[in-house]
Amino acid sequence: METAVWWAVLVGIWLTTLSSVDAQDLVLAAALAVPWAIAATLVRRAYGGRWRPAQAWTLPWQVLRGCAALFSRHAELREIQVQPIRKAVKTVVVSASPNTVVLDDKGSSLRVHALGRE
């Protein structure tokens, strides 16, 4: 039953991203959602995870706290020196780290927007 729910959710997400739906899209969505629904069920069971409503209610507070951090005194632009051969890797690593995003590629440096002191 859980796999069927995952399947329906995944098909629904896929179809909502399309501007128009035809038969090919329906078949593709239905077929590709099957292995991912099975994987989602198996991973959840192996992990023993549950959806906890108490954590979901904190999301609005977390969003507000994140927005306030954008306007704090600790937000700044930084330049990070990089070697050209490693620029792509550093861009991904820096953007994946919390509270930072790469804004621009300036030759041998990256312009980074960072929250916090480090």
VENCOR-V772619 format. One line per field, one symbol per residue. ss: DSSP state (H for helix, E for strand, - for the rest). phi: phi as a letter, one per 40 degrees, with the letter a starting at -180 (. if undefined). Layout:
ss->???
phi->???
This chain:
ss->-HHHHHHHHHHHHHHH------HHHHHHHHHHHHHHHHHHHHHHHHH-----HHHH--HHHHHHHHHHHH----EEEEEEE--HHHHHHHHHHHHH---EEEEEEE--EEEEEEE---
phi->.ccccddccccccdcccccabbcccccccccccccccccccccccccgcbcbdcccccddccccccccccbccccacbbbcbcdcbccccccccccccgbaccabbgcabcbcbbhcb
